[in-house]
Amino acid sequence: MRTTVDIPDTTYRMLKTRAAAEGGTVKQLLLRGAEVILREPVKKKVGRLSEPIFNKGKPGSLHLTNEMIYDLIDFP
């Protein structure tokens, strides 16, 4: 299966450096990381989010960049 993932430049540089240091590829490193996460038990979400999550006043007025999303979501 092939997919596309947007990775911030600084994160990709760190991945590439780490992969090279280990003598592997970024793909191998990402697959290894995915396997580690998939072995963990699924964390159940507690409660529900109240709507709207982002209140900007007008529908359709929220403009987020990938960088802003990365700042909002706690990635492992």
Residue pairs with C-beta under 8 A, 6 or more apart in sequence:
6 66
7 15
8 66
8 67
8 70
12 26
15 26
15 29
15 30
16 26
18 29
19 25
19 26
19 28
19 29
22 29
37 76
54 62
56 62
64 72
